Amino acid sequence: MKKLFTENIGLKLGSIAIAIILWVLVVYTYDPAATTTFTIGVDIINGDSIASLGKVYEVVEGDTITIKVKANASLIKNLKASDFKATADVSKLSPTDHANIDVVCTKSDNVEITIIGSAKLLEVKLEDRVTKQFSVTVEKSGNAMEGYFVGDAVAKPNLITVSGGKNSIEKIASVKVVADINGAGSSFNVKGVPKAYDSDGNEITTGSLTFSDNPVSVAVKVYKTKRISVIVEASGEPYKGYSVQDIDYEPKSVLVAGDKNLLSRISSIRVPLDVEGKITDVEESISLSDFLESGIYLVDKDVTINAKCNIVRLGTKELEVLPTDISLNNKSDKFNYEFVNTEKLVVTLSGLSDKIKDIGVSDIAPYIDLSNTKEAGNYSYILKFRDIDGVKVETSNAVTIRVTDISGGASENTGEDANDEASGAAIESDDKKSETKESKESKGSKEGESSSVTNEEGKNHE
């Protein structure tokens, strides 16, 4: 047995050496070494050690690195960036705030890894940790379903505390949560991730910011829409002798949204245009949102009504009215009515010249309302007239009517009409004359005649 191992030992060792050489040649011939590069992110570990000092860190350099990997070609071709893990332990920072980066291959140990490029260490900047409270703004993304409108979107909570590096906190101008409303047709709740933005609207990603609530709940109200008309009306009166001729404006309708019950009650928005004391045309741009009922929203925000009101000087015209032109309305079948004064009355019309030029007495239809005349006597009335849009009819002359009992005897007017509220006419009478002894004696022979004369002077009937 011993002879088997010792005989021709040189030849045997040489054979082994040749076999090893041949194996190496085969390996390197059929599976040679190869290299490749990957860019990977660096995971920071033990960050709590910095937070415990009341500090936060911001990575200056080294959060991503490029590595060169050397291994057999058969292994290299199956490797990818996710097979490597890089870590930097910030609890072991150098005096210059650098930390070593360690890289390992999670797929194989037979890999040679080298960090290349300028970032071979993780460099951080430390700053004081501060906190500050901010209101949360909801930003809507997308569009609601056709025929619907997204109204209020309220974050809960609407105040949030942000912690982080002092410099980053000082840059925060707003904290926003994005709510996806695309295709919404009813109210809903959603959660969103809060983000901080500077005054230019850029997201702040530095300073290791953290939020007291993350995610944030958002309640979104969705309403049905409705198109309603816009009506611009003159408010006030132009200067004496002037009038509003017409008002032109745009738009004449708008799309609004709101609760179903509110929408069912509105069909228009009325917008006043101030013309008080004006003698020239009025042009104004009016924000429609100022006249919306609470709970109603404009689908197109900040709608402006551009209105122009034409102010013109009024023309005047006089008409003569005879008693025969005057209608006596609401007469009682208990009385007879007779005009005391039969002369003509002058009536003045004022309005646009084109409108009043063809108006006659029959158009203004003068009348007296007798509904509040309750007893016989003489009464003074100011005429009333039929309403004509844009035309003012005036007269200062009174008409006197004698009212007598249907039996033919005039009863004594007491001087007061307690129910005179519709016509506004005031009815007066003189005090009864003192009865003398002689009139008392002759009273029996004059039955049926009035013992006193009613004063024809009454108040004006407007």
Salt bridges, closest charged atoms under 4 A:
ASP83 OD1 - LYS80 NZ 3.98
GLU123 OE1 - HIS98 NE2 3.75
ASP128 OD1 - LYS55 NZ 2.76
GLU139 OE2 - LYS176 NZ 3.44
GLU233 OE2 - ARG270 NH1 2.51
ASP248 OD1 - LYS252 NZ 3.44
GLU250 OE2 - LYS252 NZ 3.15
GLU293 OE2 - ARG265 NH2 3.61
GLU320 OE1 - LYS344 NZ 3.33
GLU338 OE1 - ARG402 NH1 3.78
GLU394 OE2 - LYS392 NZ 3.63
GLU412 OE1 - LYS432 NZ 3.48
GLU435 OE2 - LYS443 NZ 3.96
GLU456 OE2 - ARG402 NH2 3.84
